[in-house]
Amino acid sequence: MLVVDKNQMIAIDKYAIEQLKIPALCLVERAALAVIKNINLDIRKTFAIVAGIGNNGADGLAVARNLLARDYYVDTYIIGNIDKASDEFILNYEAIKNLTENIYMVDTIADLEFMEANLSNVTTIIEGIFGTGLDRTISGTYAYVISLINSSLKYIISIDVPSGLDSTSGDSWGEIVDCDLIVSMQLMKQGVFERSIYKNKCIVEDIGIPQKAINHILDKMAD
């Protein structure tokens, strides 16, 4: 199994998008469908999507949009300043606003209390708060939300890496989401591989990043 660190994965994504002209939105959509592929929709019919504002969060919103299109119950919680969100995040956000009113910005104590109470309405939490690039200590609202997720006693799916985990070292940037399943995009991340508690929960899915991009970056970084 090929394992990559944070810098390698970021560079592979960038090369695929900027040099090979693979649309980032296509990768987001493939990631969302990869997550849904690994959900037993016969027993899991109610969902909370918890999304940051980067492309990991965009993956989460694309999951929400696809589940809503199939008429599943979905609450979507957004953490962070949406004015700083990625283009792919905004496109999915605008779409799901037309499908549901259950979209909540989480910032204040009241928002957090509402979220905590509302998580009882769902069977499954899908989180895309932080992705591969996390490189800072988690604090404030983000830390509280991760704590809420972990105390929810729900089935939890993390997109790509569990939020709070360093994708290179496997160290913690604060409390790590205690997920039941990780759906990792394209390649296993070193930080997940290094910790058997996460490695054994991880499924790697192809999202359409060309092998040419992977080979180019790994060869370049090996020089």
BELLINPE-V996337 format. One record per residue. N is the residue number from 1. RES is the residue in three letters. PHI is phi in degrees with one decimal (NA if undefined). OMEGA is omega as a letter, one per 30 degrees, with the letter a starting at -180 (NA if undefined). Layout:
N:RES:PHI:OMEGA
N:RES:PHI:OMEGA
//
This chain:
1:MET:NA:l
2:LEU:-80.3:a
3:VAL:-121.0:a
4:VAL:-125.6:l
5:ASP:-93.0:a
6:LYS:-57.3:a
7:ASN:-66.1:l
8:GLN:-63.8:a
9:MET:-66.5:l
10:ILE:-61.3:a
11:ALA:-67.7:l
12:ILE:-63.5:l
13:ASP:-57.0:a
14:LYS:-62.7:a
15:TYR:-64.8:l
16:ALA:-60.8:a
17:ILE:-78.6:a
18:GLU:-85.1:a
19:GLN:-97.9:a
20:LEU:-91.8:l
21:LYS:62.5:l
22:ILE:-78.2:a
23:PRO:-61.4:l
24:ALA:-56.9:a
25:LEU:-63.3:l
26:CYS:-66.1:l
27:LEU:-66.3:l
28:VAL:-61.6:a
29:GLU:-64.6:l
30:ARG:-63.0:l
31:ALA:-63.1:l
32:ALA:-62.0:a
33:LEU:-66.9:l
34:ALA:-65.7:l
35:VAL:-63.4:a
36:ILE:-62.4:l
37:LYS:-56.0:a
38:ASN:-99.5:l
39:ILE:-109.0:l
40:ASN:-81.3:a
41:LEU:-76.0:l
42:ASP:-74.4:a
43:ILE:-115.4:a
44:ARG:-109.9:a
45:LYS:-125.8:a
46:THR:-130.2:a
47:PHE:-136.0:l
48:ALA:-115.8:l
49:ILE:-101.5:a
50:VAL:-117.3:a
51:ALA:-125.6:l
52:GLY:-79.4:a
53:ILE:-103.8:l
54:GLY:-92.2:a
55:ASN:-76.1:l
56:ASN:-65.7:l
57:GLY:-67.0:l
58:ALA:-61.7:l
59:ASP:-57.5:l
60:GLY:-61.4:l
61:LEU:-66.8:l
62:ALA:-67.0:l
63:VAL:-61.8:l
64:ALA:-57.7:a
65:ARG:-60.8:a
66:ASN:-67.1:l
67:LEU:-68.8:l
68:LEU:-62.9:l
69:ALA:-63.0:l
70:ARG:-94.2:l
71:ASP:73.1:l
72:TYR:-88.3:l
73:TYR:-79.3:a
74:VAL:-138.5:l
75:ASP:-102.6:a
76:THR:-118.6:l
77:TYR:-114.9:a
78:ILE:-112.2:a
79:ILE:-113.7:l
80:GLY:120.2:a
81:ASN:-81.3:a
82:ILE:-64.3:l
83:ASP:-65.5:l
84:LYS:-105.3:a
85:ALA:-73.0:l
86:SER:-69.3:l
87:ASP:-59.4:a
88:GLU:-66.9:l
89:PHE:-62.8:a
90:ILE:-61.9:l
91:LEU:-60.1:l
92:ASN:-72.3:l
93:TYR:-61.6:l
94:GLU:-62.7:a
95:ALA:-69.9:a
96:ILE:-72.6:l
97:LYS:-61.5:l
98:ASN:-84.0:a
99:LEU:-108.9:a
100:THR:-158.1:l
101:GLU:-97.1:a
102:ASN:-86.8:l
103:ILE:-121.0:a
104:TYR:-128.9:l
105:MET:-84.3:a
106:VAL:-110.9:a
107:ASP:-144.8:a
108:THR:-91.3:l
109:ILE:-58.9:l
110:ALA:-61.4:l
111:ASP:-61.9:a
112:LEU:-65.9:l
113:GLU:-65.2:l
114:PHE:-62.4:a
115:MET:-61.6:a
116:GLU:-58.2:l
117:ALA:-67.8:a
118:ASN:-74.5:l
119:LEU:-61.6:l
120:SER:-68.0:a
121:ASN:-80.3:a
122:VAL:-123.7:l
123:THR:-97.4:a
124:THR:-139.8:l
125:ILE:-111.6:l
126:ILE:-116.8:a
127:GLU:-115.3:l
128:GLY:-136.1:a
129:ILE:-79.4:l
130:PHE:-124.7:l
131:GLY:-107.3:a
132:THR:-58.8:a
133:GLY:-83.0:a
134:LEU:-54.9:a
135:ASP:-144.0:a
136:ARG:-147.1:l
137:THR:-66.1:a
138:ILE:-84.5:a
139:SER:-146.8:l
140:GLY:60.6:a
141:THR:-57.2:a
142:TYR:-59.1:a
143:ALA:-63.8:a
144:TYR:-66.0:a
145:VAL:-64.0:l
146:ILE:-61.4:l
147:SER:-61.6:l
148:LEU:-61.0:l
149:ILE:-59.8:a
150:ASN:-67.3:a
151:SER:-91.4:a
152:SER:-76.0:a
153:LEU:63.4:l
154:LYS:-96.2:l
155:TYR:-73.8:a
156:ILE:-120.8:l
157:ILE:-114.8:l
158:SER:-102.5:l
159:ILE:-89.1:l
160:ASP:76.1:l
161:VAL:-142.5:l
162:PRO:-66.8:l
163:SER:-58.8:a
164:GLY:105.4:a
165:LEU:-93.0:l
166:ASP:-75.9:a
167:SER:-77.3:l
168:THR:-99.4:a
169:SER:-88.7:a
170:GLY:82.1:l
171:ASP:-75.2:a
172:SER:-101.8:l
173:TRP:-100.6:a
174:GLY:140.1:l
175:GLU:-65.8:l
176:ILE:-98.8:l
177:VAL:-60.0:a
178:ASP:-88.9:a
179:CYS:-84.6:l
180:ASP:-93.1:a
181:LEU:-149.4:l
182:ILE:-115.7:l
183:VAL:-104.6:a
184:SER:-94.3:a
185:MET:-92.3:l
186:GLN:75.3:a
187:LEU:-139.8:l
188:MET:-66.8:l
189:LYS:-89.5:a
190:GLN:-57.0:a
191:GLY:-63.6:l
192:VAL:-73.6:a
193:PHE:-61.4:a
194:GLU:-69.4:a
195:ARG:-118.6:a
196:SER:-59.3:l
197:ILE:-60.4:l
198:TYR:-95.9:a
199:LYS:-54.4:a
200:ASN:-74.5:l
201:LYS:-103.1:a
202:CYS:-101.2:l
203:ILE:-116.1:l
204:VAL:-98.5:a
205:GLU:-121.2:l
206:ASP:-72.8:l
207:ILE:-116.5:l
208:GLY:95.8:l
209:ILE:-73.6:a
210:PRO:-62.8:l
211:GLN:-58.6:l
212:LYS:-58.2:l
213:ALA:-66.8:a
214:ILE:-63.3:a
215:ASN:-61.9:a
216:HIS:-60.2:a
217:ILE:-70.3:a
218:LEU:-66.4:l
219:ASP:-65.8:a
220:LYS:-64.3:a
221:MET:-74.8:l
222:ALA:-79.9:a
223:ASP:-68.9:NA
//
